[in-house]
Amino acid sequence: MSLLTKLERYLGRLALPNLSLWLVAGQVMFWGLALLGNFDLSRATLLPLAVREGEWWRLFTFLFVPPAVHPVFIAFAWYLFYLMGSALEHFWGTFRYNVFLGLGWVLTLAVAFVTPTAYATNLFLAGSVFLAFAFLNPDFELLIFFILPLKIKWLALIQWAGYAFVLAVGSWPARLMVLASIGNFLVFFAGDIVQLMRGGGRSMGQRARKFGTQKAEREPRHRCHVCGKTDITHPQLDFRYCSKCAGDECYCPEHIFSHEHVTAETPARK
């Protein structure tokens, strides 16, 4: 059993559903307030030196600072982040997607404090979501300028090339942000990348499932011992594990408090 699975059993109920939507909503709110002149975005960005001086809220508010682009493109950026983030949450489950973003947040904070006088950004955290989605769905097509269809794997390749360029000639704060983003990606996909390399020519498209088939094909992580409901058939349910049952059995909310405990004499249902 993987570490993530163990953590999910005990901490899964604490995961925040629709995290991508909350992040987009926060950025929309900050952008609107700044547009009205009622809010200074520089007070929300991550500046480690300011955090050391007591402005601790920057550790969190920088996640809600919107991209500095034209309103037309910012709306498209929000849409893509929500689309891709929701797809990852659908594929991994709420807890694992929370861990993915949480790990990226922690890594961003860690590298930011290496250069405390430089501003940090959430741009590379969003980039890790893009790369994760592209890895799992390499043939997903985006309409560039709403006209030209382009598979996302080519856009991901351009982003990787951009990261390589920043690592080669960029400033140290930018290099550290790139390393944080890559680190977040590798924690979740290093094993898959190794398997791809061992596969001898098999493309990502042969290994990755499309968003529409992931739910149907993957094995459930949680299955109620009483009624058989799973996190796939009922993704909205909060499945929990009973520490008093032999084998640490899983139950849906309806049966977590009303089931008969499984003992060593009455083994768990297969």
N, C-alpha and C positions, 0 to 999 in steps of 0.2 A: 504494500500500500504506500503510495507516494505521500510526501509531507503535505502537499496541498490538500489531498483527500482527507488526511487526518485533521488538518486545521479546519477544513470545511465542515466536518462533523461537529466540531465543538463551537466554531465561530460563525458558521454559515448563516445563522439567524440574524446576525448583526450586519450583514451585507446590505447595502443601499441599492434598491432596484432603480433602473432607469438613470444611472449615474451620468450618462452622456447628456440626457435631457436637462438634468440639474445644472451641469456645467455650462451648457449652451444658454440656459435661462439666466444664469448669473452673468454671463458675458453680455447678453442682450440688455440686461438691467444696467450694468456699468456703462455700456456704450450709450444707452439712452440718457442716463444722468449726465455723462460727459458732454453729450451733444447739446443738452439744455443749459450747460454751463454751471451745473450745480455740483459737479464732482471733478476732482483733480485725479486723473488716472495715475499720475506719478506717485501719489500717496498710497497706491495699492500695489505697485510693482514690487518685485523682490529685490531689495538692496540689503545684503547681509550686514553692512555697516550700520544701517538704520535699525535693523533688527536688534543688533547688539546694544543700541542706545535706547531700546524699549519699545520700538514699533513692531511688536510681535505679530500683529495681524497680517503683516506682509507675507508671512509664511503660508497663509491660506488665500489671501485675496488676490495674489498674483495669478491664481488659477482662473480668475474671472476677468482678467484684463483681455479685452478683445484684440484681434489682429489689427495692425495699423494699415488697413487697405481701404479702397473705395467701398462705399456701402453696397454696391452691387456684388462685388467679390466677397465681401464679408458675409453676406447672406448665403452665398454659395459655400463658403468655408464652413459655416455653422451647419448647413444641411449635410455636407459630406461627413463632418465629424459625428453628427448624430446618426447618420446612416451606417457608417462603419463601426462606430462604437456599439450601437444596438445589435449589429450583426455579430460582433465578438461576444457580447453578453449572451446572445441567443445560443451561440455555439459552445462557449465555455461554461455558462451559468453565471448567475449574478455574483457569487462569491469570488470566483476566479477572475472575473473581469475587474472587480473591485481591487483585487490583489495586484493585477497588472497595472492599473492606474496608480494605485498606492505605492507600488515599488518605483514607478517612474517619478512620482512626486518626491519620494525620499531620496532617490539618486540625484534628482535635480537640486534639492536642498543641499545635499552633501557636497556636490561639486561647486555650487555657488559660493559656499563659504571658503573655498580655497582662494578665491579672488574677491574678497569682501567689498571692495570699492566698485565693483562692476555690477551693473544691473543684470538680472537673470530673466528668462522668459519662459512661458509655457509652450512656445512654438515647437520645441523639440519633443515635448511630451505628446502633443498632438501628432507629431511626425511618427512616433512609435506606434500609435494606433493605426495610422495609414499603412505603415510597413507590415504590421501584423495582419491587417485585413488583406493586403495585396498578396501576402505569402499564402494565406488560406484560400483566397479567391483570385488566382492570377489571371483568369480569363474574363473577369468582370469588366464590362465596358462602360466608360464614361464618355459623354458627349462634350468634346472640347468646343468651347464657344457655342454650345447647344447644337452643333451641326456635325462635327467630325468625330466618329466613334473611335475610341482608342482603348486597347486593353490596359488594365491597370498595372500589369506587370512591367510594362515599358515605362510608365510613370514612376514606378518604384525603382526601376533601374536608374532613372535620371536622379532620383533623390539619393540613392546610394552613391552615385558619382559626385553629387553635390557635397555629401558628407565627406567623401574622400578628399575633395578639394579643400574643404574647411580644415580637415585634419592636417593637410599638407602646408597650407599657407595662411590659415586663419589665425585670429588672436587666441590667446590661451583661454579666456572665458568661453569663446565660441567652441573651441576644441573640447573643452570639458563638458559643455552642454551636449555636443554630439556623442561623446563617450557615454554619457548618462542615458541617452536615447538608445544607443546601440546595446548597452548593457541590459536595459529593460527588455529589449527584443530578444537577446540571446538567452536570457534566463528561461524564457518560455519556448524558444524554438531551436536552441542549440542541438538538442537530441534529434529533432526532425531534420536539421541540416546535415548532421552526421549520417543519418540514414539515407538521405538523398545522395550524398557523396558516395556512399557504399553501393547505391543502387545501380551505378554504372550507366548513366544516360537517361534515366527516367526523369521526366520533367515534373515541375511542381504541379502542373495541371493534371498529371496522372495520379498524384498522391493527394492533392487537396480536394475536398468536397465543396461543391457550391453551396451557397447559403440555403437554397431551397431544399437540398437533400441532406444537410447535416443533421437536422432534427430527426429525420426518419431513420437514418442509418446508424447513428452513434448509440452506444449502450448507455442506459440510464445510470446515473451515479447514485440515485436514491430510489428505493422501491418500498412502498408500505407493506409490511409483513402481513397485515390483515386483509386489505382490499386490493392490493396490487397496483395502486396508483404510483406513477413515477414522476420524476422531475421533467420528463419529456412530454408525457401526456397531460400533466397538470403543472406547467412551469410556474404558475402563480402561487402554489402552495409552499409552505415553509415546513419541509421535512425535518424531523428530529430523531435522535437516537436515544434508546433507553439503556441506561447504564446498568439496570437491574436484570436485563435479559441476557441469557447466555448467547454469546456471539454478537452482542451489541447491535440488536435489531433496530431497523428504521421504521418509523411510523409517520403517517400524515397527521395533520392537526386534529382530524376527527377521531383518531384512534390512539394518539399519544398518551392520553390519560385514561382510556377505557379498555385497553387490551389486557389479555392475560399474559403474564410474564413467561417468557420462554426459559425453561430450565435445562440442565444437562440431561435430565431424563426425557424431556420432550424437545428434541433437537430442532433447530431453526428450519423453516421451510426453504427448500432449494428453489 
